[in-house]
Amino acid sequence: MVHLERSVATLRIMGDELVPEEISRLLSAMPTSAHVKGPQIPSIPSGRIGTKKSGMWRLRACLRSCLPRQPGV
């Protein structure tokens, strides 16, 4: 069996009519990042203006390396 020192998981919910506040309310969780469709935002590092093509709510899970080790798991 392979032993992983570190792992990452992300839950992403996307949609054109997505309302990030509603997803947060339904899941009782705050996102790592979220946005709605349409706002113009400067790109980093180029500085060009881009438009979000869809809404997204994203929650990134804690790295395994930050959790206490449990014997046998």
N, CA, C and O atoms as a printed pandas DataFrame, in Angstrom:
     atom_number atom_name residue_name chain_id  residue_number  x_coord  y_coord  z_coord
0              1         N          MET        A               1    0.843   -1.177    0.000
1              2        CA          MET        A               1    0.000    0.000    0.000
2              3         C          MET        A               1    0.891    1.244    0.000
3              4         O          MET        A               1    1.906    1.291    0.694
4              5         N          VAL        A               2    0.508    2.225   -0.768
5              6        CA          VAL        A               2    1.257    3.475   -0.858
6              7         C          VAL        A               2    0.894    4.374    0.317
7              8         O          VAL        A               2   -0.279    4.518    0.661
8              9         N          HIS        A               3    1.904    4.972    0.924
9             10        CA          HIS        A               3    1.678    5.906    2.026
10            11         C          HIS        A               3    1.849    7.327    1.495
11            12         O          HIS        A               3    2.922    7.684    1.009
12            13         N          LEU        A               4    0.815    8.121    1.586
13            14        CA          LEU        A               4    0.875    9.504    1.129
14            15         C          LEU        A               4    1.260   10.416    2.280
15            16         O          LEU        A               4    0.667   10.354    3.357
16            17         N          GLU        A               5    2.242   11.249    2.053
17            18        CA          GLU        A               5    2.653   12.217    3.062
18            19         C          GLU        A               5    1.741   13.441    3.060
19            20         O          GLU        A               5    1.571   14.111    4.079
20            21         N          ARG        A               6    1.160   13.716    1.894
21            22        CA          ARG        A               6    0.366   14.930    1.770
22            23         C          ARG        A               6   -0.719   14.717    0.722
23            24         O          ARG        A               6   -0.471   14.091   -0.308
24            25         N          SER        A               7   -1.909   15.227    0.975
25            26        CA          SER        A               7   -2.984   15.146   -0.009
26            27         C          SER        A               7   -3.851   16.392    0.095
27            28         O          SER        A               7   -3.899   17.049    1.135
28            29         N          VAL        A               8   -4.533   16.705   -0.996
29            30        CA          VAL        A               8   -5.372   17.899   -1.070
30            31         C          VAL        A               8   -6.677   17.523   -1.755
31            32         O          VAL        A               8   -6.682   16.725   -2.692
32            33         N          ALA        A               9   -7.779   18.091   -1.293
33            34        CA          ALA        A               9   -9.076   17.895   -1.945
34            35         C          ALA        A               9   -9.797   19.239   -1.997
35            36         O          ALA        A               9   -9.679   20.056   -1.085
36            37         N          THR        A              10  -10.537   19.452   -3.068
37            38        CA          THR        A              10  -11.296   20.688   -3.223
38            39         C          THR        A              10  -12.696   20.360   -3.704
39            40         O          THR        A              10  -12.869   19.581   -4.642
40            41         N          LEU        A              11  -13.695   20.952   -3.065
41            42        CA          LEU        A              11  -15.081   20.866   -3.509
42            43         C          LEU        A              11  -15.359   22.116   -4.327
43            44         O          LEU        A              11  -15.203   23.230   -3.827
44            45         N          ARG        A              12  -15.773   21.943   -5.586
45            46        CA          ARG        A              12  -16.104   23.080   -6.453
46            47         C          ARG        A              12  -17.544   22.958   -6.905
47            48         O          ARG        A              12  -17.974   21.903   -7.371
48            49         N          ILE        A              13  -18.282   24.042   -6.766
49            50        CA          ILE        A              13  -19.653   24.121   -7.254
50            51         C          ILE        A              13  -19.680   25.281   -8.231
51            52         O          ILE        A              13  -19.304   26.400   -7.884
52            53         N          MET        A              14  -20.129   25.012   -9.466
53            54        CA          MET        A              14  -20.087   26.033  -10.509
54            55         C          MET        A              14  -21.455   26.172  -11.168
55            56         O          MET        A              14  -22.234   25.220  -11.220
56            57         N          GLY        A              15  -21.735   27.379  -11.672
57            58        CA          GLY        A              15  -22.968   27.600  -12.415
58            59         C          GLY        A              15  -23.123   29.051  -12.813
59            60         O          GLY        A              15  -22.625   29.952  -12.138
60            61         N          ASP        A              16  -23.822   29.271  -13.923
61            62        CA          ASP        A              16  -24.019   30.632  -14.418
62            63         C          ASP        A              16  -24.846   31.494  -13.467
63            64         O          ASP        A              16  -24.648   32.707  -13.400
64            65         N          GLU        A              17  -25.770   30.879  -12.731
65            66        CA          GLU        A              17  -26.634   31.633  -11.815
66            67         C          GLU        A              17  -26.281   31.375  -10.353
67            68         O          GLU        A              17  -27.100   31.603   -9.463
68            69         N          LEU        A              18  -25.077   30.905  -10.112
69            70        CA          LEU        A              18  -24.639   30.568   -8.761
70            71         C          LEU        A              18  -24.608   31.807   -7.866
71            72         O          LEU        A              18  -24.123   32.866   -8.264
72            73         N          VAL        A              19  -25.130   31.653   -6.660
73            74        CA          VAL        A              19  -25.096   32.710   -5.646
74            75         C          VAL        A              19  -24.241   32.174   -4.493
75            76         O          VAL        A              19  -24.716   31.353   -3.708
76            77         N          PRO        A              20  -22.986   32.628   -4.381
77            78        CA          PRO        A              20  -22.084   32.080   -3.367
78            79         C          PRO        A              20  -22.649   32.105   -1.943
79            80         O          PRO        A              20  -22.440   31.162   -1.179
80            81         N          GLU        A              21  -23.349   33.156   -1.588
81            82        CA          GLU        A              21  -23.907   33.257   -0.233
82            83         C          GLU        A              21  -24.926   32.152    0.028
83            84         O          GLU        A              21  -25.029   31.660    1.152
84            85         N          GLU        A              22  -25.678   31.758   -0.996
85            86        CA          GLU        A              22  -26.673   30.696   -0.843
86            87         C          GLU        A              22  -25.990   29.340   -0.644
87            88         O          GLU        A              22  -26.449   28.532    0.163
88            89         N          ILE        A              23  -24.917   29.091   -1.358
89            90        CA          ILE        A              23  -24.163   27.842   -1.183
90            91         C          ILE        A              23  -23.581   27.793    0.228
91            92         O          ILE        A              23  -23.647   26.756    0.888
92            93         N          SER        A              24  -23.018   28.897    0.691
93            94        CA          SER        A              24  -22.462   28.955    2.051
94            95         C          SER        A              24  -23.534   28.664    3.084
95            96         O          SER        A              24  -23.291   27.947    4.055
96            97         N          ARG        A              25  -24.723   29.219    2.876
97            98        CA          ARG        A              25  -25.825   29.002    3.819
98            99         C          ARG        A              25  -26.256   27.535    3.809
99           100         O          ARG        A              25  -26.449   26.937    4.868
100          101         N          LEU        A              26  -26.406   26.954    2.616
101          102        CA          LEU        A              26  -26.863   25.568    2.507
102          103         C          LEU        A              26  -25.862   24.574    3.088
103          104         O          LEU        A              26  -26.258   23.569    3.678
104          105         N          LEU        A              27  -24.573   24.845    2.926
105          106        CA          LEU        A              27  -23.538   23.937    3.427
106          107         C          LEU        A              27  -23.038   24.292    4.825
107          108         O          LEU        A              27  -22.250   23.550    5.413
108          109         N          SER        A              28  -23.495   25.424    5.356
109          110        CA          SER        A              28  -23.016   25.919    6.653
110          111         C          SER        A              28  -21.492   25.982    6.670
111          112         O          SER        A              28  -20.846   25.553    7.626
112          113         N          ALA        A              29  -20.935   26.525    5.592
113          114        CA          ALA        A              29  -19.478   26.622    5.467
114          115         C          ALA        A              29  -19.114   27.860    4.661
115          116         O          ALA        A              29  -19.859   28.285    3.778
116          117         N          MET        A              30  -17.965   28.426    4.976
117          118        CA          MET        A              30  -17.448   29.562    4.218
118          119         C          MET        A              30  -16.474   29.032    3.165
119          120         O          MET        A              30  -15.678   28.139    3.455
120          121         N          PRO        A              31  -16.532   29.574    1.946
121          122        CA          PRO        A              31  -15.648   29.079    0.893
122          123         C          PRO        A              31  -14.211   29.558    1.055
123          124         O          PRO        A              31  -13.949   30.571    1.703
124          125         N          THR        A              32  -13.296   28.821    0.462
125          126        CA          THR        A              32  -11.915   29.276    0.347
126          127         C          THR        A              32  -11.876   30.443   -0.624
127          128         O          THR        A              32  -11.146   31.413   -0.418
128          129         N          SER        A              33  -12.676   30.340   -1.697
129          130        CA          SER        A              33  -12.845   31.436   -2.646
130          131         C          SER        A              33  -14.186   31.266   -3.344
131          132         O          SER        A              33  -14.711   30.157   -3.442
132          133         N          ALA        A              34  -14.731   32.372   -3.826
133          134        CA          ALA        A              34  -16.020   32.339   -4.520
134          135         C          ALA        A              34  -16.153   33.577   -5.391
135          136         O          ALA        A              34  -15.585   34.628   -5.092
136          137         N          HIS        A              35  -16.913   33.439   -6.476
137          138        CA          HIS        A              35  -17.226   34.591   -7.315
138          139         C          HIS        A              35  -18.499   34.315   -8.108
139          140         O          HIS        A              35  -18.896   33.163   -8.284
140          141         N          VAL        A              36  -19.128   35.376   -8.579
141          142        CA          VAL        A              36  -20.303   35.271   -9.433
142          143         C          VAL        A              36  -19.882   35.479  -10.882
143          144         O          VAL        A              36  -18.790   35.978  -11.156
144          145         N          LYS        A              37  -20.745   35.097  -11.792
145          146        CA          LYS        A              37  -20.477   35.281  -13.215
146          147         C          LYS        A              37  -20.507   36.764  -13.558
147          148         O          LYS        A              37  -21.359   37.510  -13.075
148          149         N          GLY        A              38  -19.566   37.179  -14.399
149          150        CA          GLY        A              38  -19.647   38.507  -14.977
150          151         C          GLY        A              38  -18.715   39.596  -14.521
151          152         O          GLY        A              38  -18.320   40.402  -15.364
152          153         N          PRO        A              39  -18.322   39.701  -13.253
153          154        CA          PRO        A              39  -17.517   40.861  -12.884
154          155         C          PRO        A              39  -16.190   40.896  -13.633
155          156         O          PRO        A              39  -15.580   39.861  -13.902
156          157         N          GLN        A              40  -15.765   42.092  -13.956
157          158        CA          GLN        A              40  -14.474   42.265  -14.612
158          159         C          GLN        A              40  -13.406   42.420  -13.542
159          160         O          GLN        A              40  -13.510   43.265  -12.653
160          161         N          ILE        A              41  -12.379   41.590  -13.647
161          162        CA          ILE        A              41  -11.333   41.532  -12.628
162          163         C          ILE        A              41   -9.973   41.587  -13.317
163          164         O          ILE        A              41   -9.766   40.897  -14.315
164          165         N          PRO        A              42   -9.036   42.397  -12.803
165          166        CA          PRO        A              42   -7.697   42.409  -13.397
166          167         C          PRO        A              42   -6.970   41.094  -13.137
167          168         O          PRO        A              42   -7.017   40.555  -12.031
168          169         N          SER        A              43   -6.306   40.591  -14.158
169          170        CA          SER        A              43   -5.533   39.361  -14.050
170          171         C          SER        A              43   -4.172   39.669  -13.441
171          172         O          SER        A              43   -3.576   40.711  -13.716
172          173         N          ILE        A              44   -3.689   38.751  -12.610
173          174        CA          ILE        A              44   -2.358   38.922  -12.022
174          175         C          ILE        A              44   -1.470   37.857  -12.657
175          176         O          ILE        A              44   -1.914   36.710  -12.689
176          177         N          PRO        A              45   -0.335   38.095  -13.138
177          178        CA          PRO        A              45    0.457   39.316  -13.052
178          179         C          PRO        A              45    0.303   40.240  -14.259
179          180         O          PRO        A              45    0.841   41.348  -14.248
180          181         N          SER        A              46   -0.424   39.809  -15.309
181          182        CA          SER        A              46   -0.463   40.596  -16.549
182          183         C          SER        A              46   -1.212   41.917  -16.406
183          184         O          SER        A              46   -0.900   42.878  -17.109
184          185         N          GLY        A              47   -2.196   41.980  -15.508
185          186        CA          GLY        A              47   -2.972   43.201  -15.333
186          187         C          GLY        A              47   -4.096   43.353  -16.346
187          188         O          GLY        A              47   -4.850   44.324  -16.286
188          189         N          ARG        A              48   -4.224   42.403  -17.282
189          190        CA          ARG        A              48   -5.321   42.466  -18.252
190          191         C          ARG        A              48   -6.653   42.283  -17.540
191          192         O          ARG        A              48   -6.732   41.609  -16.512
192          193         N          ILE        A              49   -7.693   42.886  -18.093
193          194        CA          ILE        A              49   -9.033   42.763  -17.516
194          195         C          ILE        A              49   -9.702   41.514  -18.084
195          196         O          ILE        A              49   -9.740   41.318  -19.298
196          197         N          GLY        A              50  -10.225   40.677  -17.199
197          198        CA          GLY        A              50  -10.930   39.467  -17.610
198          199         C          GLY        A              50  -12.326   39.448  -17.016
199          200         O          GLY        A              50  -12.600   40.137  -16.034
200          201         N          THR        A              51  -13.208   38.658  -17.612
201          202        CA          THR        A              51  -14.575   38.516  -17.125
202          203         C          THR        A              51  -14.797   37.070  -16.704
203          204         O          THR        A              51  -14.457   36.149  -17.448
204          205         N          LYS        A              52  -15.361   36.862  -15.522
205          206        CA          LYS        A              52  -15.655   35.514  -15.040
206          207         C          LYS        A              52  -16.769   34.918  -15.904
207          208         O          LYS        A              52  -17.844   35.506  -16.019
208          209         N          LYS        A              53  -16.518   33.754  -16.511
209          210        CA          LYS        A              53  -17.466   33.146  -17.442
210          211         C          LYS        A              53  -18.546   32.333  -16.746
211          212         O          LYS        A              53  -19.560   31.993  -17.356
212          213         N          SER        A              54  -18.334   32.020  -15.469
213          214        CA          SER        A              54  -19.297   31.256  -14.689
214          215         C          SER        A              54  -19.057   31.556  -13.217
215          216         O          SER        A              54  -17.960   31.959  -12.831
216          217         N          GLY        A              55  -20.082   31.359  -12.397
217          218        CA          GLY        A              55  -19.905   31.524  -10.963
218          219         C          GLY        A              55  -19.249   30.287  -10.369
219          220         O          GLY        A              55  -19.390   29.190  -10.908
220          221         N          MET        A              56  -18.533   30.457   -9.262
221          222        CA          MET        A              56  -17.892   29.313   -8.612
222          223         C          MET        A              56  -17.818   29.530   -7.107
223          224         O          MET        A              56  -17.578   30.639   -6.630
224          225         N          TRP        A              57  -18.032   28.444   -6.375
225          226        CA          TRP        A              57  -17.858   28.394   -4.917
226          227         C          TRP        A              57  -16.869   27.261   -4.684
227          228         O          TRP        A              57  -17.096   26.141   -5.140
228          229         N          ARG        A              58  -15.768   27.538   -3.977
229          230        CA          ARG        A              58  -14.708   26.542   -3.818
230          231         C          ARG        A              58  -14.298   26.439   -2.352
231          232         O          ARG        A              58  -14.107   27.448   -1.673
232          233         N          LEU        A              59  -14.166   25.194   -1.875
233          234        CA          LEU        A              59  -13.707   24.929   -0.512
234          235         C          LEU        A              59  -12.562   23.936   -0.586
235          236         O          LEU        A              59  -12.736   22.800   -1.028
236          237         N          ARG        A              60  -11.398   24.371   -0.154
237          238        CA          ARG        A              60  -10.211   23.513   -0.166
238          239         C          ARG        A              60  -10.056   22.864    1.206
239          240         O          ARG        A              60  -10.138   23.532    2.237
240          241         N          ALA        A              61   -9.832   21.563    1.200
241          242        CA          ALA        A              61   -9.682   20.813    2.447
242          243         C          ALA        A              61   -8.274   20.974    2.995
243          244         O          ALA        A              61   -7.342   21.318    2.267
244          245         N          CYS        A              62   -8.137   20.724    4.270
245          246        CA          CYS        A              62   -6.845   20.783    4.952
246          247         C          CYS        A              62   -5.903   19.728    4.387
247          248         O          CYS        A              62   -6.326   18.631    4.023
248          249         N          LEU        A              63   -4.631   20.074    4.321
249          250        CA          LEU        A              63   -3.628   19.100    3.904
250          251         C          LEU        A              63   -3.521   17.993    4.937
251          252         O          LEU        A              63   -3.628   18.241    6.138
252          253         N          ARG        A              64   -3.313   16.790    4.474
253          254        CA          ARG        A              64   -3.163   15.665    5.397
254          255         C          ARG        A              64   -2.023   15.901    6.370
255          256         O          ARG        A              64   -2.089   15.468    7.521
256          257         N          SER        A              65   -0.976   16.584    5.920
257          258        CA          SER        A              65    0.185   16.806    6.780
258          259         C          SER        A              65   -0.129   17.716    7.966
259          260         O          SER        A              65    0.648   17.762    8.920
260          261         N          CYS        A              66   -1.251   18.441    7.930
261          262        CA          CYS        A              66   -1.584   19.324    9.049
262          263         C          CYS        A              66   -2.495   18.629   10.064
263          264         O          CYS        A              66   -2.820   19.205   11.102
264          265         N          LEU        A              67   -2.907   17.395    9.766
265          266        CA          LEU        A              67   -3.772   16.654   10.677
266          267         C          LEU        A              67   -2.931   15.791   11.609
267          268         O          LEU        A              67   -1.852   15.336   11.230
268          269         N          PRO        A              68   -3.424   15.560   12.841
269          270        CA          PRO        A              68   -2.673   14.681   13.740
270          271         C          PRO        A              68   -2.644   13.259   13.189
271          272         O          PRO        A              68   -3.640   12.782   12.644
272          273         N          ARG        A              69   -1.523   12.592   13.328
273          274        CA          ARG        A              69   -1.398   11.214   12.849
274          275         C          ARG        A              69   -2.185   10.277   13.748
275          276         O          ARG        A              69   -2.190   10.409   14.972
276          277         N          GLN        A              70   -2.855    9.318   13.099
277          278        CA          GLN        A              70   -3.607    8.316   13.830
278          279         C          GLN        A              70   -3.023    6.948   13.490
279          280         O          GLN        A              70   -2.940    6.591   12.315
280          281         N          PRO        A              71   -2.622    6.188   14.486
281          282        CA          PRO        A              71   -2.053    4.863   14.219
282          283         C          PRO        A              71   -3.047    3.980   13.467
283          284         O          PRO        A              71   -4.232    3.945   13.799
284          285         N          GLY        A              72   -2.558    3.272   12.457
285          286        CA          GLY        A              72   -3.399    2.334   11.719
286          287         C          GLY        A              72   -4.293    2.959   10.675
287          288         O          GLY        A              72   -5.086    2.258   10.048
288          289         N          VAL        A              73   -4.185    4.276   10.468
289          290        CA          VAL        A              73   -5.047    4.925    9.467
290          291         C          VAL        A              73   -4.223    5.322    8.283
291          292         O          VAL        A              73   -4.752    5.884    7.324
